[in-house]
Amino acid sequence: MKPEGRREKKVRVHPSIGPRTDLTLRLYPHDSAKSPNFFRVHIENTIAFPYRTSFATGTEGLEAELHFLRPWGGIKGTLSLTRPVDNEFSLYRVTGRDDFLYGTANQKLTLTGHARLREGLSAGIAWVYLGPTYGYPHHGAADMVRQGGQILGNASLDWGAKRGGLKMGLLITNLLDKRVVQHWGWVPNQTGYDPAPATGGREFSLRVSYNY
């Protein structure tokens, strides 16, 4: 019997794309997990779809996570503190503020939790704080504006049948009905992209699935 072989294509990566350098420390107490992470990212020849540029950009900062697990559910908190470094790309630049990138908050804090209400029924909630952000107030706006810190929230309720594979879930996004500045569409008056999440009002979605 003749053995069969398979030819695989090798993917060639652009020389300017290198590994991300991180310093990570992880601690695992009895019922929680802590994970601070220091990072610095530098990107050469930044790609702004569909164009490849000759400009560099980058960020550096600190990320941290904290988990608590209990029989009834769990809580997770994350913190992200970042700042731009080596940014040469004008589309990412905020005029007069070298410490910001367009459409990006330097501070982000999240708190999520889930709880088992009874067998087959659970609820979850997520809160996100976004620090000050620079972006466009609406589609086609010519001038960038500064938006202060915002708190966004989502909530969910999930149910699964004790027997059979029926599952249902209710999800509410943008719980507080907040509006945020536009993070997409870099070229004013020419953008065809949709605004960032939380610009379209509160949304409700119902999911139904059956596994057999």
C-alpha positions in Angstrom: 0.0 0.0 0.0 1.5 3.3 -1.1 1.7 5.9 1.7 0.0 9.2 1.1 1.6 12.5 1.6 0.3 16.0 2.0 2.0 19.2 0.8 1.6 22.2 3.0 2.1 25.8 1.9 4.4 27.9 4.0 3.1 31.3 5.1 5.6 34.1 4.6 5.4 36.9 7.2 6.5 40.4 6.3 10.0 41.1 7.9 8.5 44.1 9.8 6.1 41.9 11.7 7.7 40.6 14.8 6.7 39.1 18.1 5.0 41.1 20.8 7.2 41.5 23.9 5.3 41.0 27.2 6.4 40.6 30.8 3.7 38.6 32.6 3.4 37.6 36.2 0.6 35.2 37.2 -0.4 34.4 40.8 -3.1 31.8 41.7 -4.5 31.9 45.2 -7.0 29.3 46.4 -10.1 30.7 44.7 -8.9 33.6 42.6 -6.4 34.4 39.9 -4.4 37.6 39.4 -2.6 38.4 36.1 -0.7 41.7 35.7 0.8 42.1 32.2 3.3 44.8 31.1 3.5 45.3 27.4 5.0 47.4 24.6 4.0 47.0 21.0 5.7 48.6 18.0 4.3 48.2 14.5 6.2 49.2 11.3 4.5 49.9 8.0 1.0 50.3 9.6 -1.9 48.9 7.6 -5.0 51.1 7.3 -7.3 48.9 5.3 -7.0 48.6 2.4 -3.7 50.5 2.3 -0.2 49.6 3.6 1.7 52.6 4.8 5.3 53.4 5.6 4.5 54.8 9.0 5.1 53.3 12.4 2.9 53.3 15.5 2.7 51.5 18.8 1.4 51.4 22.4 2.7 50.5 25.8 1.1 50.0 29.1 -0.3 47.7 31.8 -3.1 45.1 31.8 -4.3 43.3 34.9 -7.0 40.8 35.6 -8.6 39.5 38.9 -10.9 36.5 39.1 -13.0 35.3 42.0 -14.8 32.0 41.6 -17.5 30.7 44.0 -20.0 27.8 43.8 -22.8 30.3 43.0 -20.9 32.0 40.1 -17.9 34.3 39.7 -16.7 37.9 39.3 -14.0 39.1 37.0 -12.3 42.5 36.9 -9.9 43.9 34.3 -7.9 47.1 34.1 -6.0 48.5 31.1 -3.8 51.5 31.1 -2.1 52.4 27.8 -0.4 55.2 26.0 0.8 55.7 22.4 4.5 55.4 21.6 6.4 56.0 18.3 3.2 57.0 16.5 4.0 58.5 13.0 0.6 57.7 11.5 -1.4 60.9 11.0 -4.8 59.0 10.8 -4.2 57.8 14.4 -3.0 61.2 15.7 -5.1 63.6 17.8 -4.1 67.2 17.1 -2.3 68.7 20.1 -2.5 65.5 22.1 0.4 63.1 21.6 -0.7 61.1 24.6 -3.9 59.8 22.8 -4.6 57.8 19.7 -7.7 58.5 17.7 -10.8 56.5 18.9 -8.9 54.8 21.7 -9.3 55.3 25.5 -6.2 55.2 27.5 -8.0 53.8 30.5 -10.4 50.9 30.5 -11.9 49.2 33.5 -14.4 46.3 33.3 -16.3 44.3 35.9 -18.3 41.3 34.9 -20.2 38.8 37.0 -22.4 35.7 36.6 -24.6 33.9 39.1 -26.5 30.6 39.0 -30.0 31.5 40.1 -31.3 27.9 40.1 -30.6 24.8 38.1 -30.5 25.6 34.4 -30.9 29.4 35.0 -28.1 32.0 35.2 -27.8 35.7 35.0 -24.8 37.9 34.0 -23.9 41.5 34.0 -21.0 43.5 32.6 -19.9 47.1 33.3 -17.2 48.9 31.3 -15.6 52.2 32.0 -13.9 53.9 29.0 -11.7 56.9 29.8 -11.7 60.1 27.7 -11.7 59.4 24.0 -11.2 61.5 20.9 -13.4 60.8 17.8 -16.1 62.2 15.6 -19.5 63.0 17.1 -21.5 61.6 14.1 -21.2 60.2 10.6 -19.5 62.7 8.2 -18.4 65.1 10.9 -15.3 67.1 10.0 -14.0 68.0 13.4 -12.8 65.6 16.1 -14.2 66.1 19.6 -13.2 64.9 23.1 -15.6 62.8 25.0 -15.3 62.3 28.7 -15.3 59.0 30.5 -18.3 56.8 29.9 -19.8 53.8 31.7 -21.4 51.1 29.4 -23.3 48.0 30.5 -24.7 44.8 29.2 -27.0 42.2 31.0 -28.0 38.6 30.1 -30.3 35.9 31.3 -29.8 32.3 30.1 -31.9 29.2 30.6 -31.3 25.6 29.7 -33.8 22.7 29.9 -33.0 20.0 32.4 -33.8 17.4 29.8 -33.2 17.8 26.1 -31.1 20.4 24.4 -33.3 23.4 24.4 -31.5 26.7 25.4 -32.7 30.3 25.5 -30.9 33.5 26.3 -31.9 37.1 26.5 -29.2 39.8 26.0 -29.5 43.5 26.6 -26.6 45.6 25.2 -25.9 49.2 25.9 -28.0 48.9 29.1 -27.7 52.6 30.0 -28.5 53.8 26.5 -25.3 55.7 26.1 -23.8 57.5 23.1 -20.1 57.5 22.3 -18.1 59.3 19.7 -17.5 57.5 16.4 -14.4 55.2 16.4 -14.5 54.1 12.8 -14.3 55.8 9.5 -11.0 57.6 9.6 -11.5 60.0 6.7 -14.1 62.7 7.6 -17.0 63.1 5.2 -15.9 60.0 3.3 -16.5 57.3 5.8 -18.8 54.4 5.0 -18.3 52.5 8.3 -20.9 52.1 11.0 -20.3 53.9 14.3 -18.8 52.1 17.2 -21.1 50.0 19.5 -23.3 52.0 21.9 -24.1 54.7 19.4 -27.4 53.1 18.3 -29.3 53.0 21.5 -30.3 50.1 23.8 -30.6 46.7 22.0 -32.4 43.5 23.0 -31.7 40.1 21.4 -33.2 36.7 22.1 -31.3 33.5 21.3 -32.9 30.1 21.0 -31.0 26.9 20.2 -31.6 23.2 20.4 -28.9 20.5 20.5 -29.8 17.0 19.5 
